[in-house]
Amino acid sequence: MIEEEGVFNLGMAYAKLKQTEKAIHALKRAFEISPDSAQSHYGQALVYRRTSDEKLAEQECLKAIEIDPEHTDIRFLLSTVYTDRGDIERAAEQLHKILEIKLIRPTKRPRHSSKQSIRIDCKANLLHFVIVWARRRMLI
């Protein structure tokens, strides 16, 4: 687990430096260490999203969700992929699932210290969705 986390962090560091090949290589190494890691799929999805490979980003997000259906960061990334594609209904579905996870069942996956921070996080995610949707529809 520690080795996988280290390799994952290395991959994400490469991604931030825009060294895509090295990032993908490191994240694939993380898969070899822990094949059932939702986090590694999430990292790959982020890299593919940055390289505008929306199809691969979506595939990696879906694989990650199969492993960890309550990982809200993955669902939010998937919602942005759908939003950019113009698939507002599927994006909204992912955001709705995030709200269910964070507001209805907050004790299952405690990522925040209080209900207020959960509400703020969800509102920020929804606000981002609405802004992107409005821009795509040329409303703002």
C-alpha positions as CSV (number, residue, x, y, z in Angstrom):
1,M,0.0,0.0,0.0
2,I,2.8,2.4,0.9
3,E,4.7,1.6,-2.3
4,E,1.6,2.0,-4.4
5,E,0.9,5.4,-2.8
6,G,4.5,6.5,-3.4
7,V,4.3,5.5,-7.1
8,F,0.9,7.1,-7.4
9,N,2.3,10.4,-6.0
10,L,5.2,10.2,-8.4
11,G,2.8,9.8,-11.3
12,M,0.8,12.8,-10.2
13,A,3.9,14.9,-9.8
14,Y,4.9,14.0,-13.4
15,A,1.4,15.0,-14.5
16,K,1.7,18.4,-12.8
17,L,5.0,18.9,-14.6
18,K,3.2,18.0,-17.9
19,Q,5.4,14.9,-18.4
20,T,2.5,12.8,-19.5
21,E,4.5,9.7,-20.7
22,K,6.3,9.5,-17.3
23,A,3.0,10.1,-15.4
24,I,1.3,7.3,-17.3
25,H,4.2,4.9,-16.8
26,A,4.3,5.6,-13.0
27,L,0.6,5.1,-12.7
28,K,0.7,1.9,-14.6
29,R,3.4,0.8,-12.2
30,A,0.9,1.6,-9.4
31,F,-1.6,-0.8,-11.1
32,E,1.0,-3.5,-11.0
33,I,1.5,-3.1,-7.3
34,S,-2.2,-2.8,-6.5
35,P,-4.5,-3.8,-9.4
36,D,-7.7,-3.0,-7.5
37,S,-6.8,0.6,-6.7
38,A,-9.5,3.1,-7.5
39,Q,-6.9,5.8,-6.8
40,S,-4.6,4.6,-9.6
41,H,-7.5,4.6,-12.0
42,Y,-8.4,8.1,-10.9
43,G,-4.8,9.3,-11.5
44,Q,-4.9,7.9,-15.0
45,A,-8.2,9.5,-15.6
46,L,-6.8,12.9,-14.5
47,V,-3.8,12.5,-16.9
48,Y,-6.0,11.5,-19.8
49,R,-8.3,14.4,-19.1
50,R,-5.3,16.8,-19.2
51,T,-4.3,15.4,-22.5
52,S,-7.9,15.9,-23.8
53,D,-8.4,12.1,-24.2
54,E,-11.9,12.2,-22.8
55,K,-12.8,8.7,-23.9
56,L,-9.9,7.1,-21.9
57,A,-10.6,9.5,-19.0
58,E,-14.2,8.3,-18.9
59,Q,-13.1,4.6,-19.1
60,E,-10.7,5.0,-16.2
61,C,-13.3,6.9,-14.1
62,L,-15.8,4.1,-14.7
63,K,-13.2,1.4,-13.6
64,A,-12.5,3.4,-10.5
65,I,-16.1,3.7,-9.6
66,E,-16.6,0.0,-10.0
67,I,-13.9,-0.4,-7.3
68,D,-15.0,2.4,-5.1
69,P,-18.5,3.7,-5.9
70,E,-18.4,6.3,-3.1
71,H,-15.2,8.1,-4.2
72,T,-16.7,11.5,-4.9
73,D,-13.6,13.0,-6.5
74,I,-13.8,10.3,-9.2
75,R,-17.5,11.0,-9.7
76,F,-16.9,14.7,-10.0
77,L,-14.1,14.2,-12.6
78,L,-16.5,12.0,-14.6
79,S,-19.2,14.7,-14.4
80,T,-16.7,17.2,-15.9
81,V,-15.9,14.8,-18.7
82,Y,-19.6,14.4,-19.4
83,T,-20.2,18.2,-19.1
84,D,-17.4,19.0,-21.6
85,R,-18.9,16.4,-24.0
86,G,-22.3,18.1,-23.7
87,D,-23.9,15.1,-21.9
88,I,-25.5,17.2,-19.2
89,E,-27.9,14.5,-18.1
90,R,-25.1,12.0,-17.3
91,A,-23.1,14.8,-15.6
92,A,-26.0,15.7,-13.4
93,E,-26.5,12.1,-12.5
94,Q,-22.9,11.9,-11.2
95,L,-23.4,15.1,-9.2
96,H,-26.6,13.8,-7.8
97,K,-24.7,10.7,-6.6
98,I,-22.1,12.9,-5.0
99,L,-24.8,14.7,-3.1
100,E,-26.3,11.4,-2.0
101,I,-22.9,10.2,-0.8
102,K,-21.9,13.4,1.0
103,L,-25.3,14.5,2.4
104,I,-27.4,11.5,2.8
105,R,-24.8,9.0,3.9
106,P,-21.9,11.2,5.2
107,T,-20.9,8.7,7.8
108,K,-19.9,6.0,5.3
109,R,-17.0,7.9,3.9
110,P,-15.9,10.7,6.2
111,R,-13.8,13.1,4.2
112,H,-14.7,16.3,6.0
113,S,-14.9,17.3,9.6
114,S,-18.3,18.8,9.6
115,K,-21.6,18.9,7.7
116,Q,-21.0,22.5,6.9
117,S,-17.8,21.7,5.0
118,I,-19.6,18.9,3.2
119,R,-22.4,21.3,2.1
120,I,-19.8,23.9,0.9
121,D,-17.9,21.3,-1.1
122,C,-21.1,20.1,-2.8
123,K,-22.2,23.6,-3.5
124,A,-18.8,24.4,-5.1
125,N,-19.0,21.3,-7.2
126,L,-22.6,22.1,-8.3
127,L,-21.6,25.8,-9.0
128,H,-18.8,24.6,-11.2
129,F,-21.2,22.3,-13.1
130,V,-23.7,25.1,-13.6
131,I,-21.0,27.6,-14.8
132,V,-19.6,25.1,-17.3
133,W,-23.1,24.1,-18.4
134,A,-24.1,27.8,-18.9
135,R,-20.9,28.5,-20.8
136,R,-21.6,25.6,-23.1
137,R,-25.1,26.9,-23.7
138,M,-23.6,30.4,-24.1
139,L,-25.7,31.8,-21.3
140,I,-22.8,33.6,-19.7
